[in-house]
Amino acid sequence: MPGERTLKLVIEYDGTLFHGWQVQSRERTVQGELQDAFERITHERVHIQGAGRTDAGVHALGQTASLRTRHEIGSRELMRGLNALTGHDLVVKRIEEAAPGFCACRNATGRLYRYRILNAPAPPALGRTTHLHVIRPLDIDAMNEAASLFEGRHDFEAFRASDCERASAELAIECCTVAGKDDEVVIEVRGQAFLMNMVRIIVGTLLWVGSGRFSPADVEDILASRDRARAGPTAAPRGLVLVEVYYGERAGPSTSSIR
Amino acid sequence: MPGERTLKLVIEYDGTLFHGWQVQSRERTVQGELQDAFERITHERVHIQGAGRTDAGVHALGQTASLRTRHEIGSRELMRGLNALTGHDLVVKRIEEAAPGFCACRNATGRLYRYRILNAPAPPALGRTTHLHVIRPLDIDAMNEAASLFEGRHDFEAFRASDCERASAELAIECCTVAGKDDEVVIEVRGQAFLMNMVRIIVGTLLWVGSGRFSPADVEDILASRDRARAGPTAAPRGLVLVEVYYGERAGPSTSSIR
């Protein structure tokens, strides 16, 4: 019998028609659709571990996942099979052999999220599933000033969902920026890990800074308050995309190239 | 009775579910949906003239159209009404009063088209309705060299559909460029006017240059041959977007600001 292999998958999806990453008994989810497709190909039921449990409606360009299998199928053949069996809104972009014990979630050293906003009088037609629409002109400079306050190590208790189960809310954000170009506003947040709804609450808070309801100084107070009720609303999922997951020196087992 | 007004509309649409711009008796079209919505609001049947008759599946960020009406409805109210009555994949972004006699098609001094390609092993999930997928790595430098040969005034007989009705195929292209960034390849073509399918045939020909089937010198020969059969295929519509229509000094009547 062949030994156990660990595979690393890089996955892109349009989250519009998924009820998020995590398997649910009755709803279509990314993890569920991948695990079902894998089972149809290999007749083996595996757990596919994602680096981030994206919410319903959130997209991914570079979600990363890992699985352990004893099946000998080649990476290219597996990729073709998974892409044939899943919907067109879910694509496995790359499959690599990983070192034994590699976990896409635990070994991730960084995650980059991007949130896109159309700041214009009329809503987007082409970007209607990928952009939040904000009519009132946003103050990008104020948003950027407030965004920089999130950088560094903080207690993000005010910026997580009430049902977030992580013991500690203390995390480090490496980078949080707001950039405007024409009528598009792009918020990027990069950190090692995130709490439940954290990026969307940060975005919702920055949007209130952009509209003048909060000042950058207010954001400092909200962080210090550790009070979710004081932060802005949870921004709609459709603007959010998990762009990339990093596996740096802290990643432990390194991954080899495509089979 | 109030005098006749001329309105200029800037329109964005996701062409995926439209059978193109031009009214058809049984199919959903952009022009048809706009004219029907206008009629429901004003009880007046008008002809809405587009600057470009985009094909089925082609998108627009800045399609421009004009219409003449005797109705006194304000531009903002009309915009709200049209956006309420048309699908979410069709948005009127701006309505301006234009000088009498302004025609969005005849007065256009330039049109900018963009074609987007994902050049990667796996197809796009998020960009599946906006990008052509090309697996084989494209030679961007060769494509760019060939693209520059389209610039200037040429007889584009080899680059138009057989049922194109324009008398002369002689036109000027101001700019034709190919740019690659990460796994996205973007082709931009700007000119005063275009023949039927012209941009898509140019793109199909450049793709054959990118894959090595044509050399840049071949493109010069194809242009000179005036033979459609020698050019590349008509590239799929989903990668194409009409980005902007220009009304420069040759535009005649100038348009006023938003009402």
Interface residues (C-beta under 8 A of the other chain):
Chain A: E12 Y13 D14 H59 L61 M79 N83 H88 D89 L90 V91 V92 K93 R94 A120 P121 A122 P123 P124 A125 L126 R128 T130 V241
Chain B: E12 Y13 D14 H59 L61 M79 N83 H88 D89 L90 V91 V92 K93 R94 A120 P121 A122 P123 P124 A125 L126 R128 T130 V241
